[in-house]
C-alpha cells in the first residue's frame, strides 16, 4: 500500500487539487462536508485493507500448514507452494480454494514470431485467411498501457495450421513467454440449497 505524504498546509488555509492555497473562510460548507466524508471513508478503507491483508496471510498460512501436516501423515514432504488447493468441510457445506496464478510476459522473441506470422498470412492464398489475419491482428493488439494480452497470443497456438513457418512462430511464442511473478489468491465458498458453491464476497465489487 502506497501513500503520498501531503505537504504542510498553513493554518487557516485549504489546499485544492491544483496545489493552490485557499483561505478556509472561502471554502464552501458543502466542499468542507464532502472533504470530511471522503477522508472518513478513506481512513476506514485503509484500516480494512490492513485487516484483509492480515487475514489473507493468516488464511494462506493455515492452508499451507494443513497440507504440510496432511502430506507428512503419508510420509511425503510437501513442496507445492505454487499448486492450487481445494479444501472442503466434512459436511461439504464450506470450501476454501487457494490458487496461484503466474503473471506472464514475453521477451523480444515475440516480435520475431509476429514477423514470421505476418509473412505466413501474406504468403497464403486468399479466402479463409482473412479470418486468420483478423485473429492475428486481434491477438497482437495492445491495451491502453501498451501491453499485449498473453492469453490471446498464446491462444494462437490452438489453431491447427500445418505449416512449417507457422509452427516455428508458435514455438518462438512458447519460448518467449516467461513467468515473472506469481500472485496468490484465496477464495471462500458456501454451498446453497441447490448444491452449488456460492462465493463469500470479500471484495466490495462482488457485494
N, C-alpha and C positions, 0 to 999 in steps of 0.2 A: 504494500500500500504506500503510495507516494503522496506527499502533501506539500504544497508550496507555502513557504513561510511568508506571510504578508508583511509589507513594510509598516513601520510605525507611523500611525496617523496622529497628527497633533490633536490635543484635546479641543473639543468644540467643533471638529470637522468630520465629515464623512468622505470617503474616497469612492468615486464612481468607477464604472467599468473601464474608463479610459485613463484612469490614474489621476483624474482631476480632484482637487480638494474642495468640497462643498461645505459651507457653513451649516452646522446642524439645524439652525432655525430656518434654513432654506430648503431642507429636505421635507417633502410632503409626508403627512402622517401615514398615508397608505403605503408609501415606499418604505417607511420605517417598519410598519407592521409586516409587510411582505418579507423584508430582510430578516426580521425576527423569526418568522415562520420557517423560512428556508434554513437558517442556521440551526434552529431547534431540531429539524428533521435530519439535517446532515450530521449533527452530533450523535443522534440516535442511530443513524445508519452506520456510522463509523464504529460505534460500540458493538452493534450487531455483527458487523464484518469481522471484528476481532473474535467474537463469540463463535461464529460459524467456522472461522479458521481453526480455532482450538478444537471444536467438535470434530472437524474433518480429520485432524491429526489423531485425535483420540480414537475415532472410528476406524481409521486405516490401521492404527496400531493394534486394535482389538482383533481385527480380521487377520492380520499377519500373525499375531500370537496364536490364534486358534488354529490356523492352517499349519503353522510350525509344530504345534503340540500334536495335532492330528496325524501329521506325517511321521512324527517321532514314534508314535504307537506302532507303526508298521516298519520301523527301522529305516526310515527314509529321511534324508536331510533335505529340507525344503529350500529350494533356491530359485523359486519362481516369482520374484518380485515384479516382473513385467507381465505376468499372466493375469487373465481375467478370472474372477472367482465369483461364484454364486452360492449363498448360504440361505437355508430356509429354517424356520422354526419347526419344532417337532410336529405341530398340527398343520404345517404348511400354510398358515394364515399370513405369516410375515416372511419377507425375503429381503436380503441385503446383497447388493451386487457391487463388486469392485472391478472397475475397468481401467486399463492402462492404454492410452492412445498415443501413438507416436506422431510427432509433428514432422512432416516430411518437407524436403526442399530438393531442388535439382541443381546440379552443378553445370559447368559450361558445356558439357556434352549434350545437354538438351537442345541447344541451338544447332549443333551439328545434326542431331536427329531430325529437327524441324526442317532443315535444308534438304535432307535426304527424302523426307516425306513429301515435300513440295515437288521435288523432281519426279517422284513416283506418280503423283497425281497428274502432273502436266504431261507425263510420258504416256499414260494410259489413254485408251480410246475414250470418246465422249459417251454420254449416256448416264448410267448409274453413278459414274464417278463424280457427278455434281453433288450427289448426296454425301459421298465420302469427303469431298472437298469442304462441304459445309461443316461436317463433323470435325475435320481437322482445324478449320478456322475457329470454330467454337471452342475447341479444346485448348487452343493457344491464346485465347482472349485473356486480357489482364483485367483485374478489378481496379477500383479507384486508387488503391495503394500500390498498383503496379505489379501485383502478384498473380501468378498463374495458378489455376486450380489443379492441384496434384491429382485429384480424383478424375477429372475429365481427361487429363493427359494419360494417366495410367489406364483409363478406360479404352484407349485406342488399341491396347494390346489384345482386347477381347474380339476385335474384328478378325474374321477368318480370311486373311488375304495371303495366298500362297505366292509371294513374290520375294525374291532374294534380297532386294534392296529394302523393301518394306520390313522384312524380318530383321535386317541389320539395324534399321532405325528403332524397332521395338526393343532389341537387345540394348541399344545405346540408352534408351529411356530407362530401362530397368537398372542399368549400371549407374546412370546419372542421379537416380533417386536415393537420397540418404536420410536416415532418421537423425534429426539434430537435437531433439529433446523428447521427453515423454511426460505426458500430463496424466495425473491420476484422478479418477472420478469415483465417487461412491454414491450409490443411489439406494433408496429405501422404498419398499412396496408393501401394500396390504391387500389381501385377496377380497374381492367383493362377493356379493351373494350369487353372482353368476360364475364364480370361479376364476375370474380374471384378476390379474395383479394390477392394482392402480398405484401410481407413484405417490409418495408422500412428499408434497411440494416444500422444498426448502429454498426456492427461488421466487422472488416477487413476481417475475414474469410468468411463472407457472401457476400462480394462485388464481 
